[in-house]
């Protein structure tokens, strides 16, 4: 039986990412994500509507790049 592989996921150049999408690209949990947002060591999300919070793809890419990723 052939081994199944997951397709590579690329960080978009622009646009917005929801929490579950951000967690694909960062090496920590949901709780740590919010703790880092609160202490300023991770980019803050933007409120797109009353029920939708997302991060700018550019901010996530910049954070990853700054850490040598």
Helices and strands as residue ranges (DSSP letters): E 16-17, H 19-25, H 30-39, E 46-49, E 52-56, H 57-66
